[in-house]
Amino acid sequence: MKKHFKTRLEAMDWIAGYAEDEAQFEVLREQINFNFIYTGTYFIELEENESIPEIVWLGK
Protein backbone atom coordinates (compact mmCIF):
# COMPACT_ATOMS: atom_id res chain seq x y z
CA MET A 1 0.00 0.00 0.00
CA LYS A 2 1.34 3.40 -0.94
CA LYS A 3 -0.26 6.36 0.84
CA HIS A 4 0.33 9.90 -0.45
CA PHE A 5 -0.12 13.12 1.53
CA LYS A 6 -0.43 16.74 0.43
CA THR A 7 1.42 18.17 3.45
CA ARG A 8 3.69 17.02 6.25
CA LEU A 9 0.97 17.87 8.79
CA GLU A 10 -1.50 15.62 6.98
CA ALA A 11 1.09 12.82 7.04
CA MET A 12 1.80 13.26 10.76
CA ASP A 13 -1.92 13.21 11.58
CA TRP A 14 -2.37 9.98 9.64
CA ILE A 15 0.69 8.38 11.25
CA ALA A 16 -0.51 9.38 14.74
CA GLY A 17 -3.77 7.54 14.12
CA TYR A 18 -2.18 4.53 12.42
CA ALA A 19 0.84 3.78 14.62
CA GLU A 20 0.33 1.34 17.47
CA ASP A 21 3.10 2.76 19.63
CA GLU A 22 5.85 5.38 19.75
CA ALA A 23 8.42 3.16 18.03
CA GLN A 24 6.16 2.64 15.01
CA PHE A 25 5.38 6.35 14.92
CA GLU A 26 9.12 7.13 14.75
CA VAL A 27 9.74 4.59 11.96
CA LEU A 28 6.90 5.98 9.86
CA ARG A 29 7.93 9.59 10.54
CA GLU A 30 11.46 8.82 9.37
CA GLN A 31 10.10 7.15 6.23
CA ILE A 32 8.06 10.29 5.44
CA ASN A 33 11.15 12.48 5.98
CA PHE A 34 13.38 10.23 3.87
CA ASN A 35 10.84 10.05 1.02
CA PHE A 36 10.40 13.82 1.00
CA ILE A 37 14.15 14.50 0.98
CA TYR A 38 14.76 12.17 -1.97
CA THR A 39 11.57 12.60 -4.01
CA GLY A 40 10.04 15.92 -2.94
CA THR A 41 6.71 14.25 -2.10
CA TYR A 42 5.16 13.02 1.12
CA PHE A 43 4.32 9.33 0.94
CA ILE A 44 4.62 6.12 2.86
CA GLU A 45 4.89 2.54 1.61
CA LEU A 46 3.49 -0.29 3.68
CA GLU A 47 3.09 -3.94 2.75
CA GLU A 48 -0.46 -5.26 2.91
CA ASN A 49 -1.20 -7.24 6.10
CA GLU A 50 2.33 -6.77 7.39
CA SER A 51 3.36 -5.18 10.65
CA ILE A 52 5.32 -1.93 10.65
CA PRO A 53 9.07 -2.59 10.87
CA GLU A 54 10.93 -1.39 13.92
CA ILE A 55 14.40 0.09 14.20
CA VAL A 56 17.10 -2.41 15.16
CA TRP A 57 20.59 -1.40 16.31
CA LEU A 58 23.29 -3.82 15.21
CA GLY A 59 26.26 -1.93 16.63
CA LYS A 60 29.20 -3.37 18.49
N, C-alpha and C positions, 0 to 999 in steps of 0.2 A: 504494500500500500504506500503510495506517495501522496503526502498531504502538503498542499501549497498554502501560503499565507501572504496577505497583502502587506502586512507590517510586522515588525518585531513584537509589538504589543499583542497583536492578534495571536501570534505564535506562542508567546509566553502564557497567555490566557488558556489556550488549548492544552498546552503541556501541563499546566497546573491542574486542570481537570482530568487529564489522562493518566498522569504518573501516579503510581501506587505508593511511592515513598520518595524521600529526598534524593536518594542515590539515582533513581530513575529520572527524576526531574533534572538533575545535573547532567546526566548522559545526553538527554534529549536537548537540553539547552546548548550544550557544546556542539551537538550535531547541527543545530540551527545556525550557530555562529560560524562553524566551519563551512557549511554550505553557502552562507551569504558571502564570506570572504572570497571563496573560490569561484562562485557563479553569479553573485550579485542578486540572488533571489532567496527568499525565505521558504525553505521546504524541509520536510523530514521524510525519511524512508524507513518503513517498518515492514517486516515480513508478516504475512497473514498468519494468525494463530500462533505467533511466536512471542515469547516474553522479551521484554526490553533488555538488551545487554547491560551489564554493569562493568564498571572500571575495575581492572585487575592490575596490581602493581607486581611486576616480576623483577624487581631490583635485587641487588646483592644482599 
